[in-house]
Amino acid sequence: MAMQMTFEVGVEEKHTVFFSFDKFWGGLTIAVDGNSVVSTTQMFGVNLVSSWQFPVGTTEVHHVQIDKHREVFFAGFRPQPVYAYVDGVLVAQGVA
């Protein structure tokens, strides 16, 4: 079962950011307004925090950062918190 999270970015120029991560298969997707920003598979990693940063918007540009945390051992069997920030402010969180 994949963990999914959606949040809005912008005031006048609104965009929808979608995040999905499947711990079992390792599939990770980030999309803005249905357009893929990141599409990858994460089965193994050395970093305890994976971070993705990208701008959203054209006239009203915002900085989006999504961080996924994991434990050192047996990460696939343990909760992996995910935090989403817009311009440095936490706007959404979930647990994979």
ZIWO-V370992 format. One record per residue. N is the residue number from 1. RES is the residue in one small letter. BURIAL is # if it has 16 or more other ideal C-beta (glycine too) atoms within 10 Angstrom, else .. Layout:
BEGIN
n=N res=RES burial=BURIAL
n=N res=RES burial=BURIAL
END
This chain:
BEGIN
n=1 res=m burial=.
n=2 res=a burial=.
n=3 res=m burial=#
n=4 res=q burial=.
n=5 res=m burial=#
n=6 res=t burial=.
n=7 res=f burial=#
n=8 res=e burial=.
n=9 res=v burial=#
n=10 res=g burial=.
n=11 res=v burial=.
n=12 res=e burial=.
n=13 res=e burial=.
n=14 res=k burial=.
n=15 res=h burial=#
n=16 res=t burial=.
n=17 res=v burial=#
n=18 res=f burial=#
n=19 res=f burial=#
n=20 res=s burial=#
n=21 res=f burial=#
n=22 res=d burial=#
n=23 res=k burial=#
n=24 res=f burial=.
n=25 res=w burial=.
n=26 res=g burial=.
n=27 res=g burial=.
n=28 res=l burial=#
n=29 res=t burial=#
n=30 res=i burial=#
n=31 res=a burial=#
n=32 res=v burial=#
n=33 res=d burial=.
n=34 res=g burial=.
n=35 res=n burial=.
n=36 res=s burial=.
n=37 res=v burial=#
n=38 res=v burial=.
n=39 res=s burial=.
n=40 res=t burial=.
n=41 res=t burial=.
n=42 res=q burial=#
n=43 res=m burial=.
n=44 res=f burial=.
n=45 res=g burial=.
n=46 res=v burial=.
n=47 res=n burial=.
n=48 res=l burial=.
n=49 res=v burial=.
n=50 res=s burial=#
n=51 res=s burial=.
n=52 res=w burial=#
n=53 res=q burial=.
n=54 res=f burial=.
n=55 res=p burial=.
n=56 res=v burial=#
n=57 res=g burial=#
n=58 res=t burial=.
n=59 res=t burial=.
n=60 res=e burial=.
n=61 res=v burial=.
n=62 res=h burial=#
n=63 res=h burial=.
n=64 res=v burial=#
n=65 res=q burial=.
n=66 res=i burial=#
n=67 res=d burial=#
n=68 res=k burial=#
n=69 res=h burial=#
n=70 res=r burial=#
n=71 res=e burial=.
n=72 res=v burial=.
n=73 res=f burial=.
n=74 res=f burial=.
n=75 res=a burial=#
n=76 res=g burial=.
n=77 res=f burial=.
n=78 res=r burial=.
n=79 res=p burial=.
n=80 res=q burial=#
n=81 res=p burial=.
n=82 res=v burial=#
n=83 res=y burial=#
n=84 res=a burial=#
n=85 res=y burial=#
n=86 res=v burial=#
n=87 res=d burial=.
n=88 res=g burial=.
n=89 res=v burial=.
n=90 res=l burial=.
n=91 res=v burial=#
n=92 res=a burial=#
n=93 res=q burial=.
n=94 res=g burial=#
n=95 res=v burial=.
n=96 res=a burial=#
END
